[in-house]
Amino acid sequence: QVQLAESGGALVQPGRSLRLSCAALGIIFNNYRMRWYRQAPGKERELVASITSSGKIDYADSVSGRFTISRDNAKNTVYLQMNSLNSEDTAVYYCNARWESERREYWGRGTQVTVSS
């Protein structure tokens, strides 16, 4: 059974940092591009960052320079280091795994990040 388990969400003050983790079970991790999405209240889900198995990385403009995505293929885990957080980063953050050629895609249940003073 496939499972993507996010962790690390919390309530933090503006300017602080958080690191999210997503542990993948039941998939061949190296075959999957891993992504972080987020969805704020009343807004559509948006792509935050992605990383291929070979380490190619892309970021949304809104987080570039503040967030860092990384993956540990030995631990089947993807991370999102978030620095200089502000209120616009408040959202539920979701982990996504996609194997393009096999059309396989999985989602985690999300972890809440709230940035507030």
QUIDANOR-V150063 format. One record per pair of residues at least 24 apart in sequence whose C-alpha atoms are under 10 Angstrom apart, sorted by sequence separation. I is the first residue (numbers start at 0). J is the second residue. D is the distance in whole Angstrom. If there is no record, write none. Layout:
i:I j:J d:D
i:I j:J d:D
This chain:
i:0 j:24 d:7
i:1 j:25 d:4
i:2 j:26 d:8
i:28 j:52 d:8
i:29 j:53 d:8
i:32 j:56 d:10
i:34 j:58 d:10
i:88 j:112 d:8
i:89 j:113 d:5
i:90 j:114 d:9
i:0 j:25 d:5
i:1 j:26 d:6
i:88 j:113 d:7
i:89 j:114 d:5
i:0 j:26 d:8
i:61 j:87 d:9
i:62 j:88 d:9
i:86 j:112 d:10
i:87 j:113 d:9
i:88 j:114 d:7
i:89 j:115 d:8
i:50 j:77 d:9
i:61 j:88 d:9
i:86 j:113 d:7
i:87 j:114 d:8
i:88 j:115 d:10
i:49 j:77 d:10
i:84 j:112 d:10
i:85 j:113 d:9
i:86 j:114 d:5
i:87 j:115 d:10
i:84 j:113 d:9
i:85 j:114 d:6
i:86 j:115 d:6
i:49 j:79 d:10
i:84 j:114 d:7
i:85 j:115 d:8
i:86 j:116 d:9
i:48 j:79 d:8
i:84 j:115 d:9
i:85 j:116 d:10
i:47 j:79 d:9
i:35 j:68 d:8
i:34 j:68 d:9
i:33 j:68 d:9
i:33 j:69 d:9
i:33 j:70 d:8
i:29 j:70 d:10
i:28 j:70 d:10
i:29 j:71 d:10
i:35 j:77 d:9
i:28 j:71 d:10
i:29 j:72 d:6
i:33 j:76 d:9
i:34 j:77 d:8
i:35 j:78 d:9
i:28 j:72 d:7
i:29 j:73 d:9
i:33 j:77 d:7
i:34 j:78 d:10
i:35 j:79 d:8
i:27 j:72 d:10
i:28 j:73 d:9
i:33 j:78 d:10
i:34 j:79 d:9
i:47 j:92 d:9
i:49 j:94 d:10
i:51 j:96 d:10
i:28 j:74 d:9
i:29 j:75 d:8
i:44 j:90 d:9
i:46 j:92 d:10
i:47 j:93 d:10
i:48 j:94 d:10
i:49 j:95 d:9
i:50 j:96 d:10
i:51 j:97 d:10
i:28 j:75 d:6
i:44 j:91 d:9
i:45 j:92 d:10
i:46 j:93 d:9
i:49 j:96 d:10
i:51 j:98 d:10
i:18 j:66 d:9
i:20 j:68 d:10
i:22 j:70 d:10
i:27 j:75 d:8
i:28 j:76 d:8
i:39 j:87 d:8
i:42 j:90 d:9
i:44 j:92 d:9
i:45 j:93 d:10
i:16 j:65 d:9
i:17 j:66 d:10
i:18 j:67 d:9
i:19 j:68 d:9
i:20 j:69 d:10
i:21 j:70 d:9
i:22 j:71 d:10
i:26 j:75 d:9
i:28 j:77 d:10
i:39 j:88 d:8
i:40 j:89 d:9
i:44 j:93 d:9
i:46 j:95 d:10
i:16 j:66 d:9
i:18 j:68 d:10
i:20 j:70 d:9
i:24 j:74 d:10
i:25 j:75 d:10
i:38 j:88 d:9
i:39 j:89 d:6
i:40 j:90 d:7
i:23 j:74 d:9
i:24 j:75 d:7
i:37 j:88 d:9
i:38 j:89 d:8
i:39 j:90 d:4
i:40 j:91 d:9
i:22 j:74 d:8
i:23 j:75 d:5
i:24 j:76 d:9
i:37 j:89 d:9
i:38 j:90 d:5
i:39 j:91 d:6
i:22 j:75 d:6
i:23 j:76 d:6
i:37 j:90 d:6
i:38 j:91 d:5
i:39 j:92 d:9
i:21 j:75 d:8
i:22 j:76 d:4
i:23 j:77 d:8
i:36 j:90 d:9
i:37 j:91 d:5
i:38 j:92 d:7
i:21 j:76 d:5
i:22 j:77 d:7
i:36 j:91 d:8
i:37 j:92 d:4
i:38 j:93 d:8
i:20 j:76 d:7
i:21 j:77 d:5
i:22 j:78 d:9
i:36 j:92 d:6
i:37 j:93 d:6
i:20 j:77 d:6
i:21 j:78 d:6
i:35 j:92 d:7
i:36 j:93 d:5
i:37 j:94 d:9
i:19 j:77 d:8
i:20 j:78 d:5
i:21 j:79 d:9
i:35 j:93 d:6
i:36 j:94 d:6
i:19 j:78 d:6
i:20 j:79 d:7
i:34 j:93 d:8
i:35 j:94 d:5
i:36 j:95 d:7
i:18 j:78 d:7
i:19 j:79 d:5
i:20 j:80 d:9
i:34 j:94 d:6
i:35 j:95 d:6
i:18 j:79 d:6
i:19 j:80 d:6
i:33 j:94 d:7
i:34 j:95 d:5
i:35 j:96 d:9
i:17 j:79 d:8
i:18 j:80 d:4
i:19 j:81 d:8
i:33 j:95 d:6
i:34 j:96 d:6
i:17 j:80 d:6
i:18 j:81 d:6
i:32 j:95 d:8
i:33 j:96 d:5
i:34 j:97 d:8
i:16 j:80 d:7
i:17 j:81 d:5
i:18 j:82 d:9
i:31 j:95 d:9
i:32 j:96 d:6
i:33 j:97 d:7
i:16 j:81 d:5
i:17 j:82 d:7
i:31 j:96 d:6
i:32 j:97 d:5
i:33 j:98 d:9
i:15 j:81 d:8
i:16 j:82 d:4
i:17 j:83 d:9
i:30 j:96 d:9
i:31 j:97 d:5
i:32 j:98 d:6
i:14 j:81 d:10
i:15 j:82 d:6
i:16 j:83 d:6
i:17 j:84 d:8
i:30 j:97 d:8
i:31 j:98 d:5
i:32 j:99 d:8
i:14 j:82 d:7
i:15 j:83 d:6
i:16 j:84 d:6
i:28 j:96 d:8
i:30 j:98 d:6
i:31 j:99 d:8
i:13 j:82 d:10
i:14 j:83 d:4
i:15 j:84 d:6
i:16 j:85 d:10
i:28 j:97 d:10
i:29 j:98 d:9
i:30 j:99 d:9
i:31 j:100 d:10
i:13 j:83 d:7
i:14 j:84 d:5
i:15 j:85 d:8
i:26 j:96 d:9
i:28 j:98 d:9
i:30 j:100 d:9
i:31 j:101 d:10
i:36 j:106 d:10
i:5 j:76 d:10
i:7 j:78 d:10
i:12 j:83 d:10
i:13 j:84 d:5
i:14 j:85 d:6
i:23 j:94 d:9
i:27 j:98 d:10
i:30 j:101 d:10
i:33 j:104 d:10
i:35 j:106 d:10
i:38 j:109 d:9
i:3 j:75 d:10
i:4 j:76 d:9
i:5 j:77 d:9
i:6 j:78 d:10
i:7 j:79 d:9
i:12 j:84 d:8
i:13 j:85 d:5
i:14 j:86 d:9
i:21 j:93 d:9
i:22 j:94 d:9
i:23 j:95 d:10
i:26 j:98 d:10
i:31 j:103 d:9
i:32 j:104 d:10
i:33 j:105 d:10
i:34 j:106 d:10
i:35 j:107 d:10
i:37 j:109 d:8
i:39 j:111 d:10
i:3 j:76 d:9
i:5 j:78 d:9
i:11 j:84 d:8
i:12 j:85 d:8
i:13 j:86 d:7
i:19 j:92 d:9
i:21 j:94 d:6
i:23 j:96 d:9
i:31 j:104 d:9
i:36 j:109 d:9
i:37 j:110 d:9
i:38 j:111 d:10
i:39 j:112 d:10
i:3 j:77 d:10
i:11 j:85 d:9
i:12 j:86 d:9
i:13 j:87 d:10
i:19 j:93 d:10
i:20 j:94 d:9
i:21 j:95 d:9
i:31 j:105 d:10
i:35 j:109 d:10
i:37 j:111 d:9
i:39 j:113 d:10
i:11 j:86 d:10
i:13 j:88 d:10
i:19 j:94 d:10
i:37 j:112 d:9
i:11 j:89 d:10
i:10 j:89 d:9
i:26 j:105 d:10
i:9 j:89 d:10
i:8 j:90 d:10
i:23 j:105 d:10
i:8 j:91 d:8
i:23 j:106 d:10
i:8 j:92 d:8
i:23 j:107 d:9
i:7 j:92 d:10
i:22 j:107 d:9
i:6 j:92 d:10
i:21 j:107 d:8
i:5 j:92 d:8
i:6 j:93 d:10
i:5 j:93 d:7
i:6 j:94 d:10
i:21 j:109 d:9
i:4 j:93 d:9
i:5 j:94 d:7
i:21 j:110 d:10
i:3 j:93 d:9
i:4 j:94 d:8
i:20 j:110 d:10
i:3 j:94 d:7
i:19 j:110 d:8
i:3 j:95 d:8
i:3 j:96 d:8
i:19 j:112 d:9
i:17 j:112 d:9
i:16 j:114 d:10
i:15 j:114 d:9
i:13 j:113 d:9
i:14 j:114 d:9
i:5 j:106 d:10
i:8 j:109 d:9
i:9 j:110 d:8
i:10 j:111 d:8
i:11 j:112 d:8
i:12 j:113 d:8
i:13 j:114 d:6
i:14 j:115 d:10
i:3 j:105 d:7
i:4 j:106 d:9
i:5 j:107 d:6
i:8 j:110 d:5
i:9 j:111 d:6
i:10 j:112 d:6
i:11 j:113 d:6
i:12 j:114 d:5
i:13 j:115 d:6
i:14 j:116 d:10
i:2 j:105 d:8
i:3 j:106 d:6
i:4 j:107 d:6
i:5 j:108 d:7
i:6 j:109 d:8
i:7 j:110 d:7
i:8 j:111 d:5
i:9 j:112 d:5
i:10 j:113 d:5
i:11 j:114 d:5
i:12 j:115 d:5
i:13 j:116 d:6
i:1 j:105 d:8
i:2 j:106 d:8
i:3 j:107 d:5
i:4 j:108 d:7
i:5 j:109 d:6
i:6 j:110 d:6
i:7 j:111 d:8
i:8 j:112 d:5
i:9 j:113 d:6
i:10 j:114 d:6
i:11 j:115 d:6
i:12 j:116 d:5
i:1 j:106 d:9
i:2 j:107 d:7
i:3 j:108 d:8
i:4 j:109 d:8
i:5 j:110 d:6
i:6 j:111 d:9
i:7 j:112 d:8
i:8 j:113 d:8
i:9 j:114 d:8
i:10 j:115 d:7
i:11 j:116 d:8
i:1 j:107 d:10
i:2 j:108 d:9
i:3 j:109 d:9
i:4 j:110 d:9
i:5 j:111 d:10
i:10 j:116 d:9
